[in-house]
C-alpha cells in the first residue's frame, strides 16, 4: 500500500476582494489549509498509476474523469441562427466531422453539449486547460464546415477568450457529488 501522505500547498489568491474567483470565500481570515485540487489530482493519479498490477486503461480513464471534475474549466456560449436555419444547423452536427472531434479531444475538451431553442443555440463545454484549448483550437481543421456554421448565424459575438466564440458569464452553479 503506497503512502498517501504528501505535502499540500495552501490555496492563495492575489486579490482577496475579488469575487471573480469561485472560491473567493477562502480568502477570509478564518481560511483553513486546503489542498490544491490540481496537486491532489496529479499526485493521486500518479499513485494509482504506479500500482502493481497496473490499472487498465478503462480504470485509468475513470479515475481521470472523477478526479478531473475538480480541475475542469467550464464555458458556455450563445448563437442566434438566421430564421429557419435550425434544421440545417442540426444536419451539420449529425454527425460532427471526425477531424473536429479529434481537435476537440486534443484541445482538452472532456464534455461538450449543444442545445437548441428555436433559432437560439447554447453550448456548454468542460476543458482541462485554457492554454491547451487555445493552442489546439487556433487552427481550423475544417474551414469549409466552420464557414457553413458561421453562415447560418445571424448573431455570433466573438472575443479573445475562446476561438470563434464569446464566453457567457456564469450566473449560478450547483455541483453535487
Number of C-alpha atoms within 10 A of each C-alpha: 5 8 6 9 6 8 9 14 13 12 15 14 13 7 11 13 12 13 10 8 12 9 11 15 14 17 17 10 7 8 12 11 12 12 14 15 17 14 14 18 19 13 15 15 15 11 13 15 17 11 11 7 7 11 14 10 10 9 13 14 13 12 17 15 13 11 18 19 17 13 18 20 15 17 18 18 19 20 20 20 23 14 12 11 18 19 11 14 19 13 11 14 13 9 9 12 13 10 12 16 13 11 18 18 15 15 21 19 20 17 13 14 10 14 11 16 9 13 18 17 17 15 16 16 16 18 22 17 15 15 10 15 21 16 12 17 17 13 11 15 15 13 10 10 16 14 10 13 16 16 12 20 19 15 13 15 13 13 10 10 13 16 17 15 16 18 19 13 9 9 5 5 7 4 5 4 3
